[in-house]
Amino acid sequence: MSGAGTARAVLQRAPRDLDLVELPLPDVGPDDALLSVEACGICGTDVEEYSGALLDSIGPASPFVPGHEPVGRIAAIGAGAARRWGLAEGDRVVVEPALPCGACRDCRTGRYALCAGWDHHPMSYGFIPARIPPALWGGFADHMYLHPNSVVHRVPDTVDPRIAATFNALAAGVEWAVEVPGTRAGDCVVVLGAGQRGLTCVLAARAAGAGPVIVTGLAADRHKLDLALELGATGAVEADGGGVPEKVLALTGGVPADVVIDVASHDTTTVLDAMRIARPGGTVVLAGLKGGRPVPGWVSDDVVLKGLRVQGVRAVGHTSFRRAVALIAAGDRPLHRLVTHSFALADAAEAIETLAGNRPASPETAPVSVVITPDSVPPPPPHP
């Protein structure tokens, strides 16, 4: 199938330099496809990519099309790709960010999200230089190229694509709160941080049958704590003023947590809080980056004497994506409450600045999840 025409795409040329351009549509061969993008979620990684914080370490060395959380319909697909993925033109899919090489050790052992087997590392949608044909490697566009190694998941037509765009955030919640710690029904789970990923950790833990599930956050983010309660948290703690372990244990009746997930960014005190809240033999999952700062007062003996399992998390595995898509398809969770803002391609910079908290907002207008669509549409309405 021969490409014809052009696609609108956001091109990042430098930090904070986004330009809406026209790029040629690629030819579609027997093993690849073309996605007509309906929505693309954005997260903190997009904020750091936009600001330039990631570009020196892992970002591309030339202009690129951002966007690693795309949802859309198959616009064109080769016969081999259609058989391999079980898809046809018109099917709605979400696309995992990682593009596995399929040959490196991590890919061969099922950890393809950590793949480092390409010459141009990382090969992840939203990070690939536009100088590598066919340039349309990101979801901030109305069309995106699907490489033969892409990992895709079909989504029912009944799902609003803006809600489907929460798949990456929800998969992180499944990975960090359920898959990695091995959370079981009845486990006590504590989530430190009520941001986008903290909220999806709450939702995923409750979907796995955990309870009680306690979430912490700042008083300034009370609206997010209240949303966590809507998503299934059994208790919410304001962390201002310290004493978080005592406040949490007051809600659990003094019972330490089986699983503690630290998704708070920059604040190193949450690492120590997590160690104190976890029960002997419990699991602490570290997911929030602290900007390279050490944790003052951390004593490794505390981990040894309590027999804690401390696990860092970086990427999301295939099983977590599958479970996240299943939760979205079920339609019985208030995922629409996560999607607070929607912007058109031409307003991509505004979308990122909004998620970063760089725009005035009240609790009623503060962002949780922000999506970009080819054209401007309001956030999705509540489910009937």
Buried (B, 14 or more C-beta within 10 A) or exposed (E): BEBEEBBBBBBBEEBEEBEBBEBBBBBBEEBBBBBBBBBBBBBBBBBBBBBBBBBEEEBBEEBBBBBBBBBBBBBBBBEEBBEBBEBEEEBBBBBBBBBBBEEBEBBEEEBBBBBEBBEEEBBBBBBBBBEBEBBBBBBBBBBBBBBBBBBBBBBEEEBBBBBBBBBBBBBBBBBBBBBBBEBEEEBBBBBBBBBBBBBBBBBBBBBBEBBBBBBBBBEEBBBBBBBBBEBBBBBBBBBEEEEBBEBBBEBBEEEBBBBBBBBBBEBBBBBBBBBBBBBEEBBBBBBBBBEEEEBEEEEEEEBEEBEBBBBEBEBBBBBBBEBBBEBBBEBEBEBBBBBBBBBBBBBBBBBBBBBBEEBEBEEEEBBBBBBBBBEEBEBBEEEE
